[in-house]
Amino acid sequence: MPKVSVIVPNYNHAPYLEQRIECIFNQSYQDFELILLDDCSTDNNVD
């Protein structure tokens, strides 16, 4: 079980989502879970 939960809220920020996720994965600490939150965005960020 991961020791840290990283929660990324995302509402209509699709242009920045990939960069945000890459930044998290590039951290030196690797024992984490990544939780993406989206509240029915209209900018197709699921793609």
N, CA and C atoms as an extended XYZ file, in Angstrom:
141
Properties=species:S:1:pos:R:3:atomname:S:1:resname:S:1:resid:I:1 pbc="F F F"
N         0.851       -1.190        0.000 N   MET     1
C         0.000        0.000        0.000 CA  MET     1
C         0.891        1.247        0.000 C   MET     1
N         0.584        2.216       -0.888 N   PRO     2
C         1.380        3.437       -0.961 CA  PRO     2
C         1.305        4.251        0.328 C   PRO     2
N         2.376        4.961        0.610 N   LYS     3
C         2.414        5.800        1.803 CA  LYS     3
C         1.843        7.191        1.555 C   LYS     3
N         1.799        7.606        0.285 N   VAL     4
C         1.349        8.958       -0.043 CA  VAL     4
C         0.298        8.882       -1.148 C   VAL     4
N        -0.748        9.674       -1.011 N   SER     5
C        -1.752        9.813       -2.062 CA  SER     5
C        -1.608       11.202       -2.660 C   SER     5
N        -1.438       11.268       -3.965 N   VAL     6
C        -1.354       12.545       -4.665 CA  VAL     6
C        -2.683       12.723       -5.391 C   VAL     6
N        -3.394       13.770       -5.030 N   ILE     7
C        -4.707       14.028       -5.612 CA  ILE     7
C        -4.582       15.205       -6.576 C   ILE     7
N        -4.992       14.966       -7.817 N   VAL     8
C        -4.908       15.994       -8.845 CA  VAL     8
C        -6.324       16.365       -9.280 C   VAL     8
N        -6.820       17.504       -8.818 N   PRO     9
C        -8.125       17.952       -9.298 CA  PRO     9
C        -7.977       18.493      -10.713 C   PRO     9
N        -8.936       18.195      -11.544 N   ASN    10
C        -8.851       18.630      -12.937 CA  ASN    10
C       -10.248       18.950      -13.446 C   ASN    10
N       -10.482       20.206      -13.701 N   TYR    11
C       -11.755       20.617      -14.294 CA  TYR    11
C       -11.446       21.599      -15.414 C   TYR    11
N       -11.617       21.140      -16.637 N   ASN    12
C       -11.353       21.946      -17.832 CA  ASN    12
C        -9.914       22.471      -17.887 C   ASN    12
N        -8.968       21.616      -17.530 N   HIS    13
C        -7.548       21.961      -17.629 CA  HIS    13
C        -6.793       20.927      -18.463 C   HIS    13
N        -7.423       20.399      -19.482 N   ALA    14
C        -6.809       19.368      -20.321 CA  ALA    14
C        -5.445       19.774      -20.884 C   ALA    14
N        -5.233       21.027      -21.279 N   PRO    15
C        -3.921       21.386      -21.836 CA  PRO    15
C        -2.770       21.211      -20.843 C   PRO    15
N        -3.065       21.194      -19.562 N   TYR    16
C        -2.029       21.116      -18.536 CA  TYR    16
C        -1.928       19.745      -17.876 C   TYR    16
N        -2.862       18.868      -18.154 N   LEU    17
C        -2.939       17.598      -17.429 CA  LEU    17
C        -1.708       16.726      -17.647 C   LEU    17
N        -1.273       16.567      -18.874 N   GLU    18
C        -0.101       15.727      -19.138 CA  GLU    18
C         1.134       16.255      -18.412 C   GLU    18
N         1.345       17.543      -18.440 N   GLN    19
C         2.491       18.150      -17.756 CA  GLN    19
C         2.394       17.942      -16.243 C   GLN    19
N         1.225       18.049      -15.695 N   ARG    20
C         1.046       17.865      -14.249 CA  ARG    20
C         1.368       16.432      -13.848 C   ARG    20
N         0.900       15.465      -14.646 N   ILE    21
C         1.145       14.053      -14.340 CA  ILE    21
C         2.633       13.728      -14.487 C   ILE    21
N         3.266       14.223      -15.542 N   GLU    22
C         4.701       13.989      -15.735 CA  GLU    22
C         5.507       14.548      -14.571 C   GLU    22
N         5.135       15.703      -14.104 N   CYS    23
C         5.832       16.322      -12.977 CA  CYS    23
C         5.752       15.439      -11.730 C   CYS    23
N         4.607       14.863      -11.499 N   ILE    24
C         4.423       13.984      -10.340 CA  ILE    24
C         5.277       12.729      -10.490 C   ILE    24
N         5.266       12.103      -11.671 N   PHE    25
C         6.038       10.884      -11.900 CA  PHE    25
C         7.543       11.131      -11.873 C   PHE    25
N         7.985       12.353      -12.115 N   ASN    26
C         9.413       12.666      -12.119 CA  ASN    26
C         9.975       12.997      -10.743 C   ASN    26
N         9.172       12.916       -9.723 N   GLN    27
C         9.657       13.163       -8.368 CA  GLN    27
C        10.545       12.010       -7.907 C   GLN    27
N        11.437       12.282       -6.987 N   SER    28
C        12.334       11.232       -6.495 CA  SER    28
C        11.598       10.232       -5.598 C   SER    28
N        10.579       10.680       -4.904 N   TYR    29
C         9.801        9.778       -4.058 CA  TYR    29
C         8.804        9.030       -4.946 C   TYR    29
N         8.832        7.700       -4.879 N   GLN    30
C         8.028        6.908       -5.802 CA  GLN    30
C         6.957        6.035       -5.147 C   GLN    30
N         6.846        6.057       -3.842 N   ASP    31
C         5.855        5.216       -3.166 CA  ASP    31
C         4.560        6.003       -2.976 C   ASP    31
N         3.822        6.178       -4.076 N   PHE    32
C         2.600        6.974       -4.018 CA  PHE    32
C         1.536        6.382       -4.934 C   PHE    32
N         0.317        6.805       -4.690 N   GLU    33
C        -0.775        6.516       -5.612 CA  GLU    33
C        -1.230        7.843       -6.180 C   GLU    33
N        -1.656        7.827       -7.420 N   LEU    34
C        -2.108        9.040       -8.083 CA  LEU    34
C        -3.613        8.952       -8.287 C   LEU    34
N        -4.317        9.936       -7.776 N   ILE    35
C        -5.770        9.988       -7.889 CA  ILE    35
C        -6.133       11.224       -8.703 C   ILE    35
N        -6.781       10.991       -9.843 N   LEU    36
C        -7.224       12.098      -10.693 CA  LEU    36
C        -8.708       12.345      -10.466 C   LEU    36
N        -9.044       13.569      -10.164 N   LEU    37
C       -10.438       13.940       -9.943 CA  LEU    37
C       -10.926       14.795      -11.104 C   LEU    37
N       -12.094       14.496      -11.590 N   ASP    38
C       -12.689       15.292      -12.651 CA  ASP    38
C       -14.191       15.360      -12.411 C   ASP    38
N       -14.729       16.557      -12.518 N   ASP    39
C       -16.158       16.753      -12.264 CA  ASP    39
C       -16.864       17.148      -13.547 C   ASP    39
N       -16.939       16.195      -14.484 N   CYS    40
C       -17.643       16.389      -15.764 CA  CYS    40
C       -17.083       17.546      -16.583 C   CYS    40
N       -15.783       17.572      -16.750 N   SER    41
C       -15.168       18.593      -17.590 CA  SER    41
C       -15.738       18.528      -18.995 C   SER    41
N       -15.709       19.666      -19.654 N   THR    42
C       -16.219       19.734      -21.019 CA  THR    42
C       -15.094       19.885      -22.051 C   THR    42
N       -13.847       19.702      -21.635 N   ASP    43
C       -12.720       19.925      -22.543 CA  ASP    43
C       -12.057       18.631      -23.023 C   ASP    43
N       -12.750       17.498      -22.925 N   ASN    44
C       -12.257       16.207      -23.416 CA  ASN    44
C       -10.941       15.774      -22.781 C   ASN    44
N       -10.745       16.045      -21.515 N   ASN    45
C        -9.487       15.668      -20.869 CA  ASN    45
C        -9.333       14.170      -20.720 C   ASN    45
N       -10.384       13.396      -20.854 N   VAL    46
C       -10.297       11.941      -20.778 CA  VAL    46
C        -9.490       11.398      -21.958 C   VAL    46
N        -9.587       12.070      -23.077 N   ASP    47
C        -8.814       11.657      -24.263 CA  ASP    47
C        -7.340       11.759      -23.973 C   ASP    47
